[in-house]
Amino acid sequence: MDTLGNYLTHDHARCDALLRRTQQSVGAACWPDAQENMAVFQHALERHLLIEEQILYPAFELALGRAVTLTATMRAEHLRIRAVAQRLADAVAAFSASAFVKHAEALLLTLHQHSEKEEGVLYPMMERVLARRGPDLLEAARAFGAGEQVRAIAR
């Protein structure tokens, strides 16, 4: 049976693969592909962050009956991730491989640290607390932005 944690962990891997595809395009100086790959990566990343922020974190906090320091920390890290991802997109738009490499290293480190906390602590905790709502939340996560995702990938 698929769980929230498994779904989100696989989504982390999918986002990582999209970022690697962008890195490969930049490394080959294939800027049109890099721009397209960067857009797909940013869309996938934003979708993932919004699933957490708009579906999972509120459900978790409601189930506990209070705000949770861990989700507040994750939200703050999401802001940092978005900022670095935007600098990465700006580097691609400027055809700057050196800026891309610098920002990609920062993003990879930030994403790795963030994912470790989520996969090792937050997701297991959420699965326990939200066990009864898990299937409904998983379905909501899968359906989130589905139509928009298809359009973004088709571009």
DSSP file (Angstrom, degrees, kcal/mol; ACC not computed):
  #  RESIDUE AA STRUCTURE BP1 BP2  ACC     N-H-->O    O-->H-N    N-H-->O    O-->H-N    TCO  KAPPA ALPHA  PHI   PSI    X-CA   Y-CA   Z-CA
    1    1 A M              0   0    0      0, 0.0     2,-0.2     0, 0.0     0, 0.0   0.000 360.0 360.0 360.0 134.3    0.0    0.0    0.0
    2    2 A D        -     0   0    0      4,-0.1     2,-0.3     3,-0.0   136,-0.1  -0.532 360.0-163.1 -76.0 143.4    1.3    3.4   -0.9
    3    3 A T     >  -     0   0    0     -2,-0.2     4,-2.8     1,-0.1     5,-0.2  -0.768  34.0-105.9-121.0 167.7    1.6    5.9    2.0
    4    4 A L  H  > S+     0   0    0     -2,-0.3     4,-2.8     1,-0.2     5,-0.3   0.935 121.7  50.1 -56.4 -47.1    1.9    9.6    2.2
    5    5 A G  H  > S+     0   0    0    118,-0.2     4,-2.5     1,-0.2    -1,-0.2   0.915 111.8  46.8 -61.0 -44.4    5.6    9.3    3.2
    6    6 A N  H  > S+     0   0    0      2,-0.2     4,-2.6     1,-0.2     5,-0.2   0.929 112.9  49.7 -62.8 -44.8    6.3    6.9    0.2
    7    7 A Y  H  X S+     0   0    0     -4,-2.8     4,-1.9     1,-0.2    -2,-0.2   0.938 114.7  43.2 -59.4 -47.9    4.5    9.2   -2.2
    8    8 A L  H  X S+     0   0    0     -4,-2.8     4,-2.0     2,-0.2    -1,-0.2   0.858 112.3  53.3 -70.2 -34.5    6.3   12.3   -1.0
    9    9 A T  H  X S+     0   0    0     -4,-2.5     4,-1.9    -5,-0.3    -1,-0.2   0.917 110.4  47.7 -64.8 -42.6    9.7   10.5   -0.9
   10   10 A H  H  X S+     0   0    0     -4,-2.6     4,-2.2     1,-0.2    -2,-0.2   0.860 109.3  54.3 -64.9 -34.3    9.2    9.4   -4.5
   11   11 A D  H  X S+     0   0    0     -4,-1.9     4,-2.5    -5,-0.2    -2,-0.2   0.872 104.5  54.2 -68.1 -35.7    8.2   12.9   -5.4
   12   12 A H  H  X S+     0   0    0     -4,-2.0     4,-2.6     2,-0.2    -2,-0.2   0.945 109.6  47.9 -57.9 -47.3   11.5   14.1   -3.9
   13   13 A A  H  X S+     0   0    0     -4,-1.9     4,-2.3     1,-0.2    -2,-0.2   0.882 110.0  52.2 -62.8 -38.7   13.3   11.7   -6.2
   14   14 A R  H  X S+     0   0    0     -4,-2.2     4,-2.0     2,-0.2    -1,-0.2   0.922 110.6  47.2 -64.0 -44.2   11.3   12.9   -9.2
   15   15 A C  H  X S+     0   0    0     -4,-2.5     4,-2.2     1,-0.2    -2,-0.2   0.911 110.8  52.4 -63.4 -41.8   12.2   16.5   -8.5
   16   16 A D  H  X S+     0   0    0     -4,-2.6     4,-2.4     1,-0.2    -2,-0.2   0.906 108.8  50.4 -59.5 -42.3   15.9   15.5   -8.0
   17   17 A A  H  X S+     0   0    0     -4,-2.3     4,-2.1     1,-0.2    -1,-0.2   0.885 109.1  51.3 -65.0 -38.4   15.8   13.8  -11.4
   18   18 A L  H  X S+     0   0    0     -4,-2.0     4,-1.7     2,-0.2    -1,-0.2   0.886 109.9  49.7 -65.7 -38.1   14.3   16.8  -13.1
   19   19 A L  H  X S+     0   0    0     -4,-2.2     4,-2.6     2,-0.2    -2,-0.2   0.912 109.3  51.6 -65.8 -41.9   17.0   19.0  -11.5
   20   20 A R  H  X S+     0   0    0     -4,-2.4     4,-2.5     1,-0.2    -2,-0.2   0.895 107.1  53.7 -61.7 -38.5   19.7   16.6  -12.8
   21   21 A R  H  X S+     0   0    0     -4,-2.1     4,-1.9     2,-0.2    -1,-0.2   0.894 109.2  48.5 -63.0 -38.6   18.2   16.8  -16.3
   22   22 A T  H  X S+     0   0    0     -4,-1.7     4,-2.5    15,-0.2    -2,-0.2   0.923 109.6  52.6 -65.3 -43.8   18.5   20.6  -16.1
   23   23 A Q  H  X S+     0   0    0     -4,-2.6     4,-2.8     1,-0.2    -2,-0.2   0.901 108.3  51.1 -58.0 -41.6   22.1   20.2  -14.9
   24   24 A Q  H  X S+     0   0    0     -4,-2.5     4,-1.7     2,-0.2    -1,-0.2   0.902 109.6  49.5 -64.3 -40.6   22.9   18.0  -17.9
   25   25 A S  H  <>S+     0   0    0     -4,-1.9     5,-2.7     2,-0.2     9,-0.2   0.910 113.0  46.3 -65.0 -42.3   21.4   20.5  -20.3
   26   26 A V  H ><5S+     0   0    0     -4,-2.5     3,-1.8     1,-0.2    -2,-0.2   0.927 110.3  53.9 -65.5 -43.8   23.4   23.3  -18.8
   27   27 A G  H 3<5S+     0   0    0     -4,-2.8    -1,-0.2     1,-0.3    -2,-0.2   0.827 111.2  45.8 -58.9 -32.8   26.5   21.2  -18.9
   28   28 A A  T 3<5S-     0   0    0     -4,-1.7    -1,-0.3    -5,-0.2    -2,-0.2   0.389 111.9-123.7 -89.3   3.1   26.0   20.6  -22.6
   29   29 A A  T < 5 +     0   0    0     -3,-1.8     2,-1.1     1,-0.2    -3,-0.2   0.829  62.5 146.3  54.8  35.0   25.3   24.3  -23.1
   30   30 A C     >< +     0   0    0     -5,-2.7     4,-2.4     1,-0.2    -1,-0.2  -0.729  21.5 176.4 -98.3  81.6   21.9   23.4  -24.6
   31   31 A W  H  > S+     0   0    0     -2,-1.1     4,-2.8     1,-0.2     5,-0.2   0.826  70.6  55.4 -66.0 -37.8   20.1   26.4  -23.3
   32   32 A P  H  > S+     0   0    0      0, 0.0     4,-2.1     0, 0.0    -1,-0.2   0.940 113.9  43.0 -60.8 -42.3   16.7   25.9  -24.9
   33   33 A D  H  > S+     0   0    0      2,-0.2     4,-3.3     1,-0.2     5,-0.3   0.899 112.5  53.8 -66.4 -39.6   16.5   22.4  -23.3
   34   34 A A  H  X S+     0   0    0     -4,-2.4     4,-2.5    -9,-0.2    -1,-0.2   0.907 109.2  48.4 -61.5 -41.7   17.9   23.9  -20.0
   35   35 A Q  H  X S+     0   0    0     -4,-2.8     4,-2.1     2,-0.2    -1,-0.2   0.927 114.6  44.8 -65.2 -44.2   15.2   26.5  -20.0
   36   36 A E  H  X S+     0   0    0     -4,-2.1     4,-2.2    -5,-0.2    -2,-0.2   0.937 115.3  47.4 -64.6 -46.3   12.4   23.9  -20.6
   37   37 A N  H  X S+     0   0    0     -4,-3.3     4,-2.6     1,-0.2   -15,-0.2   0.878 110.7  52.4 -63.4 -37.8   13.9   21.5  -18.1
   38   38 A M  H  X S+     0   0    0     -4,-2.5     4,-3.0    -5,-0.3    -1,-0.2   0.912 108.8  50.1 -64.6 -41.9   14.2   24.3  -15.5
   39   39 A A  H  X S+     0   0    0     -4,-2.1     4,-2.2     2,-0.2    -2,-0.2   0.909 112.0  47.3 -63.2 -42.0   10.6   25.3  -16.0
   40   40 A V  H  X S+     0   0    0     -4,-2.2     4,-2.4     2,-0.2    -2,-0.2   0.918 113.4  49.0 -66.1 -42.5    9.4   21.7  -15.5
   41   41 A F  H  X S+     0   0    0     -4,-2.6     4,-3.0   -23,-0.2     5,-0.2   0.946 111.3  48.9 -60.5 -49.0   11.6   21.3  -12.4
   42   42 A Q  H  X S+     0   0    0     -4,-3.0     4,-2.8     1,-0.2     5,-0.2   0.902 111.8  49.5 -60.4 -40.7   10.3   24.5  -10.9
   43   43 A H  H  X S+     0   0    0     -4,-2.2     4,-2.4    -5,-0.2    -1,-0.2   0.932 113.1  45.9 -63.8 -45.3    6.8   23.5  -11.5
   44   44 A A  H  X S+     0   0    0     -4,-2.4     4,-2.2     2,-0.2    -2,-0.2   0.904 114.2  48.8 -64.0 -41.7    7.3   20.1  -10.0
   45   45 A L  H  X S+     0   0    0     -4,-3.0     4,-2.5     2,-0.2    -2,-0.2   0.936 112.2  47.5 -63.8 -47.1    9.1   21.6   -7.0
   46   46 A E  H  X S+     0   0    0     -4,-2.8     4,-2.6    -5,-0.2     5,-0.2   0.900 110.7  52.5 -63.3 -40.7    6.4   24.2   -6.4
   47   47 A R  H  X S+     0   0    0     -4,-2.4     4,-2.3    -5,-0.2    -1,-0.2   0.932 110.3  48.6 -58.8 -46.5    3.7   21.5   -6.7
   48   48 A H  H  X S+     0   0    0     -4,-2.2     4,-1.8     1,-0.2    -2,-0.2   0.935 112.5  47.4 -60.3 -47.7    5.5   19.4   -4.1
   49   49 A L  H  X S+     0   0    0     -4,-2.5     4,-2.8     1,-0.2    -1,-0.2   0.896 112.3  49.8 -62.6 -40.4    5.9   22.3   -1.7
   50   50 A L  H  X>S+     0   0    0     -4,-2.6     4,-3.2     2,-0.2     5,-0.5   0.862 104.8  57.5 -69.5 -35.3    2.3   23.4   -2.1
   51   51 A I  I  X>S+     0   0    0     -4,-2.3     5,-2.0    -5,-0.2     4,-1.6   0.936 113.2  41.5 -57.2 -44.8    1.0   19.9   -1.4
   52   52 A E  I  <>S+     0   0    0     -4,-1.8     5,-3.3     3,-0.2    -2,-0.2   0.951 120.2  42.0 -67.1 -48.6    2.9   20.0    1.9
   53   53 A E  I  <5S+     0   0    0     -4,-2.8    -2,-0.2     1,-0.2    -3,-0.2   0.844 125.0  32.0 -70.9 -35.2    1.9   23.6    2.8
   54   54 A Q  I  <5S+     0   0    0     -4,-3.2    -1,-0.2    -5,-0.2    -3,-0.2   0.697 134.0  17.3 -99.8 -20.7   -1.8   23.5    1.7
   55   55 A I  I  X<S+     0   0    0     -4,-1.6     4,-1.4    -5,-0.5    -3,-0.2   0.774 125.9  33.2-114.3 -58.9   -2.8   19.9    2.4
   56   56 A L  I  ><S+     0   0    0     -5,-2.0     4,-2.6     2,-0.2     5,-0.2   0.936 114.6  48.3 -78.4 -48.9   -0.5   18.0    4.7
   57   57 A Y  H  ><S+     0   0    0     -5,-3.3     4,-2.8     1,-0.2     5,-0.2   0.936 113.5  48.1 -61.1 -46.2    0.9   20.5    7.2
   58   58 A P  H  > S+     0   0    0      0, 0.0     4,-2.6     0, 0.0    -1,-0.2   0.912 112.9  48.8 -60.6 -39.9   -2.6   22.0    8.0
   59   59 A A  H  X S+     0   0    0     -4,-1.4     4,-2.3     2,-0.2    -2,-0.2   0.914 113.0  48.1 -63.8 -41.8   -4.0   18.5    8.5
   60   60 A F  H  X S+     0   0    0     -4,-2.6     4,-1.7     2,-0.2    -1,-0.2   0.929 113.6  46.1 -63.4 -47.2   -1.2   17.6   10.7
   61   61 A E  H  X>S+     0   0    0     -4,-2.8     5,-1.7    -5,-0.2     4,-1.2   0.892 112.8  50.4 -65.1 -40.3   -1.5   20.7   12.8
   62   62 A L  H  <5S+     0   0    0     -4,-2.6     3,-0.2    -5,-0.2    -1,-0.2   0.905 108.5  52.5 -64.1 -41.7   -5.3   20.4   13.0
   63   63 A A  H  <5S+     0   0    0     -4,-2.3    -1,-0.2     1,-0.2    -2,-0.2   0.849 113.4  43.7 -63.6 -33.7   -4.9   16.8   14.2
   64   64 A L  H  <5S-     0   0    0     -4,-1.7    -1,-0.2     2,-0.2    -2,-0.2   0.655 107.4-129.3 -85.0 -15.7   -2.5   17.9   16.9
   65   65 A G  T  <5S+     0   0    0     -4,-1.2     2,-0.3    -3,-0.2    -3,-0.2   0.690  76.9  58.8  77.4  18.4   -4.7   20.8   17.9
   66   66 A R  S   <S-     0   0    0     -5,-1.7    -2,-0.2     0, 0.0    -1,-0.2  -0.989  92.8 -80.1-165.1 164.9   -1.8   23.3   17.7
   67   67 A A        -     0   0    0     -2,-0.3     2,-0.5    -3,-0.1     3,-0.1  -0.461  46.0-138.4 -69.1 149.8    0.9   24.8   15.5
   68   68 A V     >  -     0   0    0      1,-0.1     4,-2.0    -2,-0.1     3,-0.2  -0.953   8.6-145.6-119.8 128.6    3.9   22.6   15.2
   69   69 A T  H  > S+     0   0    0     -2,-0.5     4,-2.4     1,-0.2     5,-0.2   0.875 100.5  57.6 -57.7 -39.0    7.5   23.9   15.4
   70   70 A L  H  > S+     0   0    0      1,-0.2     4,-2.2     2,-0.2    -1,-0.2   0.912 107.8  44.9 -62.8 -43.2    8.6   21.3   12.9
   71   71 A T  H  > S+     0   0    0      2,-0.2     4,-2.5     1,-0.2    -1,-0.2   0.862 111.3  54.0 -70.5 -33.0    6.1   22.4   10.2
   72   72 A A  H  X S+     0   0    0     -4,-2.0     4,-2.0     2,-0.2    -2,-0.2   0.908 109.6  48.4 -63.4 -40.5    7.0   26.0   10.8
   73   73 A T  H  X S+     0   0    0     -4,-2.4     4,-2.2     2,-0.2    -2,-0.2   0.915 110.9  50.1 -64.0 -43.1   10.7   25.1   10.3
   74   74 A M  H  X S+     0   0    0     -4,-2.2     4,-2.2     1,-0.2    -2,-0.2   0.901 109.0  51.9 -63.7 -40.9    9.8   23.3    7.1
   75   75 A R  H  X S+     0   0    0     -4,-2.5     4,-1.6     2,-0.2    -1,-0.2   0.908 109.3  50.1 -62.2 -41.2    7.8   26.3    5.8
   76   76 A A  H  X S+     0   0    0     -4,-2.0     4,-1.6     1,-0.2    -1,-0.2   0.898 110.4  50.0 -63.2 -40.1   10.8   28.6    6.4
   77   77 A E  H  X S+     0   0    0     -4,-2.2     4,-2.8     1,-0.2    -1,-0.2   0.857 103.9  59.4 -67.1 -33.9   13.0   26.2    4.6
   78   78 A H  H  X S+     0   0    0     -4,-2.2     4,-2.7     2,-0.2    -1,-0.2   0.896 103.2  52.4 -60.3 -39.2   10.5   26.1    1.7
   79   79 A L  H  X S+     0   0    0     -4,-1.6     4,-2.0     2,-0.2    -1,-0.2   0.922 111.0  46.7 -61.5 -43.2   11.0   29.9    1.4
   80   80 A R  H  X S+     0   0    0     -4,-1.6     4,-2.3     2,-0.2    -2,-0.2   0.911 111.7  50.9 -64.8 -42.8   14.8   29.4    1.2
   81   81 A I  H  X S+     0   0    0     -4,-2.8     4,-2.6     1,-0.2    -2,-0.2   0.921 110.1  49.7 -61.3 -45.0   14.4   26.6   -1.4
   82   82 A R  H  X S+     0   0    0     -4,-2.7     4,-2.1     1,-0.2    -1,-0.2   0.900 110.2  51.0 -61.2 -40.7   12.2   28.8   -3.6
   83   83 A A  H  X S+     0   0    0     -4,-2.0     4,-1.9     2,-0.2    -2,-0.2   0.924 112.8  44.2 -64.6 -44.5   14.7   31.6   -3.4
   84   84 A V  H  X S+     0   0    0     -4,-2.3     4,-2.1     1,-0.2    -2,-0.2   0.899 111.8  53.5 -68.9 -39.0   17.6   29.5   -4.4
   85   85 A A  H  X S+     0   0    0     -4,-2.6     4,-2.4     1,-0.2    -1,-0.2   0.873 107.8  51.8 -62.2 -36.1   15.5   27.8   -7.2
   86   86 A Q  H  X S+     0   0    0     -4,-2.1     4,-2.6     2,-0.2    -1,-0.2   0.900 107.5  51.1 -67.8 -39.3   14.7   31.2   -8.5
   87   87 A R  H  X S+     0   0    0     -4,-1.9     4,-2.0     2,-0.2    -2,-0.2   0.884 109.9  51.4 -62.9 -36.2   18.4   32.2   -8.6
   88   88 A L  H  X S+     0   0    0     -4,-2.1     4,-2.0     2,-0.2    -2,-0.2   0.927 110.1  48.0 -63.9 -45.9   19.0   28.9  -10.5
   89   89 A A  H  X S+     0   0    0     -4,-2.4     4,-2.6     1,-0.2    -2,-0.2   0.884 109.7  53.3 -62.7 -38.8   16.2   29.8  -13.0
   90   90 A D  H  X S+     0   0    0     -4,-2.6     4,-1.7     1,-0.2    -1,-0.2   0.886 107.0  52.1 -63.4 -38.4   17.7   33.3  -13.4
   91   91 A A  H  <>S+     0   0    0     -4,-2.0     5,-2.9     2,-0.2    -2,-0.2   0.900 110.5  47.8 -64.5 -40.7   21.1   31.8  -14.2
   92   92 A V  H ><5S+     0   0    0     -4,-2.0     3,-1.6     1,-0.2    -2,-0.2   0.927 110.4  51.6 -64.8 -44.2   19.5   29.6  -16.9
   93   93 A A  H 3<5S+     0   0    0     -4,-2.6    -1,-0.2     1,-0.3    -2,-0.2   0.821 112.1  46.9 -62.1 -30.4   17.7   32.6  -18.3
   94   94 A A  T 3<5S-     0   0    0     -4,-1.7    -1,-0.3    -5,-0.2    -2,-0.2   0.383 110.3-123.6 -90.4   3.3   21.0   34.5  -18.4
   95   95 A F  T < 5 +     0   0    0     -3,-1.6     2,-0.8     1,-0.2    -3,-0.2   0.874  59.1 152.3  54.3  40.4   22.8   31.5  -20.0
   96   96 A S     >< +     0   0    0     -5,-2.9     4,-2.2     1,-0.2    -1,-0.2  -0.830  25.0 178.2-107.7  97.8   25.3   31.6  -17.2
   97   97 A A  H  > S+     0   0    0     -2,-0.8     4,-2.6     1,-0.2     5,-0.2   0.880  82.9  54.0 -64.0 -38.0   26.7   28.1  -16.5
   98   98 A S  H  > S+     0   0    0      2,-0.2     4,-2.1     1,-0.2    -1,-0.2   0.922 110.9  44.2 -66.0 -43.0   29.0   29.4  -13.8
   99   99 A A  H  > S+     0   0    0      2,-0.2     4,-2.6     1,-0.2     5,-0.3   0.892 112.9  53.7 -66.3 -38.5   26.1   31.0  -11.8
  100  100 A F  H  X S+     0   0    0     -4,-2.2     4,-3.0     2,-0.2     5,-0.2   0.944 108.7  48.1 -60.2 -48.0   24.0   27.9  -12.4
  101  101 A V  H  X S+     0   0    0     -4,-2.6     4,-2.1     1,-0.2    -1,-0.2   0.920 112.3  49.5 -60.0 -44.9   26.7   25.6  -11.0
  102  102 A K  H  X S+     0   0    0     -4,-2.1     4,-1.5     1,-0.2    -1,-0.2   0.938 117.2  39.6 -60.2 -48.3   27.1   27.8   -7.9
  103  103 A H  H  X S+     0   0    0     -4,-2.6     4,-2.7     1,-0.2    -2,-0.2   0.826 111.3  57.9 -74.4 -31.1   23.4   28.0   -7.2
  104  104 A A  H  X S+     0   0    0     -4,-3.0     4,-3.0    -5,-0.3     5,-0.2   0.906 105.1  51.3 -64.8 -40.5   22.8   24.3   -8.1
  105  105 A E  H  X S+     0   0    0     -4,-2.1     4,-2.0    -5,-0.2    -1,-0.2   0.921 112.2  46.5 -61.1 -43.1   25.3   23.3   -5.4
  106  106 A A  H  X S+     0   0    0     -4,-1.5     4,-2.4     2,-0.2    -2,-0.2   0.909 114.3  47.4 -65.2 -42.3   23.5   25.4   -2.9
  107  107 A L  H  X S+     0   0    0     -4,-2.7     4,-3.2     2,-0.2     5,-0.3   0.920 110.2  51.7 -66.7 -43.4   20.1   24.1   -3.9
  108  108 A L  H  X S+     0   0    0     -4,-3.0     4,-2.3     1,-0.2    -1,-0.2   0.911 112.3  46.3 -59.8 -42.4   21.2   20.4   -3.9
  109  109 A L  H  X S+     0   0    0     -4,-2.0     4,-2.4    -5,-0.2     5,-0.2   0.936 114.7  46.8 -64.9 -46.8   22.6   20.8   -0.3
  110  110 A T  H  X S+     0   0    0     -4,-2.4     4,-2.4     1,-0.2    -2,-0.2   0.923 114.1  47.4 -62.3 -45.3   19.5   22.6    0.9
  111  111 A L  H  X S+     0   0    0     -4,-3.2     4,-3.0     2,-0.2     5,-0.2   0.902 111.3  51.6 -63.4 -41.3   17.2   20.0   -0.7
  112  112 A H  H  X S+     0   0    0     -4,-2.3     4,-2.2    -5,-0.3    -2,-0.2   0.944 112.8  44.1 -61.1 -48.7   19.2   17.1    0.7
  113  113 A Q  H  X S+     0   0    0     -4,-2.4     4,-1.6     2,-0.2    -1,-0.2   0.909 116.0  48.1 -63.6 -41.9   19.1   18.5    4.2
  114  114 A H  H  X S+     0   0    0     -4,-2.4     4,-2.3    -5,-0.2    -2,-0.2   0.933 111.6  49.1 -64.2 -47.6   15.4   19.3    4.0
  115  115 A S  H  X S+     0   0    0     -4,-3.0     4,-3.3     1,-0.2     5,-0.4   0.872 106.4  56.9 -62.5 -38.1   14.5   15.9    2.5
  116  116 A E  H  X S+     0   0    0     -4,-2.2     4,-2.1    -5,-0.2     5,-0.3   0.909 109.0  46.2 -60.6 -42.0   16.4   14.1    5.2
  117  117 A K  H  X>S+     0   0    0     -4,-1.6     4,-2.1     2,-0.2     5,-1.9   0.921 116.8  44.3 -66.2 -43.7   14.3   15.9    7.9
  118  118 A E  I  <>S+     0   0    0     -4,-2.3     5,-3.5     3,-0.2    -2,-0.2   0.964 119.3  39.9 -66.0 -51.0   11.1   15.2    6.2
  119  119 A E  I  <5S+     0   0    0     -4,-3.3    -2,-0.2     1,-0.2    -1,-0.2   0.832 123.5  39.8 -70.2 -32.3   11.7   11.6    5.3
  120  120 A G  I  <5S+     0   0    0     -4,-2.1    -1,-0.2    -5,-0.4    -2,-0.2   0.768 136.4   2.7 -88.9 -26.8   13.4   10.7    8.6
  121  121 A V  I  X5S+     0   0    0     -4,-2.1     4,-1.9    -5,-0.3    -3,-0.2   0.710 125.1  44.8-124.6 -59.6   11.2   12.6   11.0
  122  122 A L  I  ><S+     0   0    0     -5,-1.9     4,-3.0     1,-0.2     5,-0.2   0.933 110.8  48.3 -67.1 -50.2    8.2   14.5    9.7
  123  123 A Y  H  ><S+     0   0    0     -5,-3.5     4,-2.6     1,-0.2  -118,-0.2   0.927 113.3  47.0 -61.1 -46.0    6.7   12.0    7.2
  124  124 A P  H  > S+     0   0    0      0, 0.0     4,-1.7     0, 0.0    -1,-0.2   0.911 114.6  48.6 -60.4 -38.8    6.7    9.1    9.7
  125  125 A M  H  X S+     0   0    0     -4,-1.9     4,-2.5     1,-0.2     5,-0.2   0.918 111.8  48.9 -65.5 -43.3    5.3   11.3   12.4
  126  126 A M  H  X S+     0   0    0     -4,-3.0     4,-3.0     1,-0.2    -1,-0.2   0.894 107.9  54.6 -64.0 -39.9    2.5   12.6   10.0
  127  127 A E  H  < S+     0   0    0     -4,-2.6    -1,-0.2    -5,-0.2    -2,-0.2   0.888 111.3  45.1 -62.3 -38.2    1.7    9.0    9.0
  128  128 A R  H >< S+     0   0    0     -4,-1.7     3,-1.0    -5,-0.2    -2,-0.2   0.952 118.2  41.5 -68.7 -48.9    1.1    8.0   12.6
  129  129 A V  H 3< S+     0   0    0     -4,-2.5     3,-0.3     1,-0.2    -2,-0.2   0.860 124.2  37.3 -68.0 -36.1   -0.9   11.1   13.5
  130  130 A L  T >X S+     0   0    0     -4,-3.0     4,-1.4    -5,-0.2     3,-0.7   0.089  76.9 125.9-104.3  22.3   -2.9   11.1   10.3
  131  131 A A  T <4 S+     0   0    0     -3,-1.0     3,-0.4     1,-0.3    -1,-0.2   0.870  75.6  46.4 -52.5 -44.9   -3.3    7.3    9.9
  132  132 A R  T 34 S+     0   0    0     -3,-0.3    -1,-0.3     1,-0.2     4,-0.2   0.823 119.9  39.7 -70.0 -29.8   -7.1    7.4    9.6
  133  133 A R  T <> S+     0   0    0     -3,-0.7     4,-2.5     1,-0.2     3,-0.4   0.485  87.9 103.3 -94.4  -4.6   -7.0   10.3    7.1
  134  134 A G  H  X S+     0   0    0     -4,-1.4     4,-2.8    -3,-0.4     5,-0.2   0.864  77.7  48.4 -49.1 -51.8   -4.0    9.0    5.2
  135  135 A P  H  > S+     0   0    0      0, 0.0     4,-2.1     0, 0.0    -1,-0.2   0.900 114.3  46.5 -61.1 -39.7   -5.8    7.5    2.1
  136  136 A D  H  > S+     0   0    0     -3,-0.4     4,-2.1    -4,-0.2    -2,-0.2   0.908 114.5  47.0 -67.8 -41.1   -7.9   10.7    1.6
  137  137 A L  H  X S+     0   0    0     -4,-2.5     4,-2.4     2,-0.2    -1,-0.2   0.882 110.5  52.9 -68.0 -37.6   -4.8   12.9    2.0
  138  138 A L  H  X S+     0   0    0     -4,-2.8     4,-2.5    -5,-0.3    -2,-0.2   0.922 109.6  48.6 -62.2 -43.9   -2.8   10.7   -0.3
  139  139 A E  H  X S+     0   0    0     -4,-2.1     4,-2.1    -5,-0.2    -2,-0.2   0.898 111.0  50.6 -63.0 -40.6   -5.5   11.1   -3.0
  140  140 A A  H  X S+     0   0    0     -4,-2.1     4,-1.1     2,-0.2    -1,-0.2   0.897 110.5  49.9 -63.9 -40.0   -5.6   14.8   -2.5
  141  141 A A  H  < S+     0   0    0     -4,-2.4     3,-0.4     1,-0.2    -2,-0.2   0.926 111.1  48.6 -63.9 -44.7   -1.8   15.0   -2.9
  142  142 A R  H  < S+     0   0    0     -4,-2.5    -1,-0.2     1,-0.2    -2,-0.2   0.878 115.0  44.9 -62.8 -37.7   -1.9   12.9   -6.1
  143  143 A A  H >< S+     0   0    0     -4,-2.1     3,-1.9    -5,-0.2     4,-0.3   0.641  83.1 121.3 -82.3 -14.6   -4.7   15.1   -7.6
  144  144 A F  T 3< S-     0   0    0     -4,-1.1   -93,-0.1    -3,-0.4    -3,-0.0  -0.295  94.4 -18.1 -59.6 119.0   -3.1   18.4   -6.6
  145  145 A G  T 3> S+     0   0    0     -2,-0.1     4,-2.5     1,-0.1    -1,-0.3   0.698  86.7 149.4  63.2  22.0   -2.6   20.5   -9.7
  146  146 A A  H <> S+     0   0    0     -3,-1.9     4,-1.8     1,-0.2     5,-0.2   0.896  70.2  47.2 -57.4 -45.3   -2.8   17.5  -12.0
  147  147 A G  H  > S+     0   0    0     -4,-0.3     4,-1.6     1,-0.2    -1,-0.2   0.897 113.5  48.2 -63.8 -40.6   -4.2   19.5  -14.9
  148  148 A E  H  > S+     0   0    0      1,-0.2     4,-2.4     2,-0.2    -1,-0.2   0.876 107.8  56.0 -66.8 -37.6   -1.6   22.2  -14.6
  149  149 A Q  H  X S+     0   0    0     -4,-2.5     4,-2.3     1,-0.2     5,-0.2   0.904 105.5  51.1 -62.6 -41.9    1.2   19.7  -14.4
  150  150 A V  H  X S+     0   0    0     -4,-1.8     4,-1.9     1,-0.2    -1,-0.2   0.915 111.4  48.0 -62.4 -42.8    0.2   18.1  -17.7
  151  151 A R  H  X S+     0   0    0     -4,-1.6     4,-1.0     1,-0.2    -1,-0.2   0.902 110.9  51.2 -64.9 -40.1    0.2   21.5  -19.4
  152  152 A A  H  < S+     0   0    0     -4,-2.4     3,-0.4     1,-0.2    -2,-0.2   0.904 112.1  45.8 -65.0 -41.3    3.6   22.4  -17.9
  153  153 A I  H  < S+     0   0    0     -4,-2.3    -1,-0.2     1,-0.2    -2,-0.2   0.843 108.1  57.8 -70.5 -32.4    5.2   19.2  -19.1
  154  154 A A  H  <        0   0    0     -4,-1.9    -1,-0.2     1,-0.3    -2,-0.2   0.727 360.0 360.0 -71.0 -20.9    3.6   19.5  -22.6
  155  155 A R     <        0   0    0     -4,-1.0    -1,-0.3    -3,-0.4    -2,-0.1   0.513 360.0 360.0 -66.4 360.0    5.3   22.9  -23.1
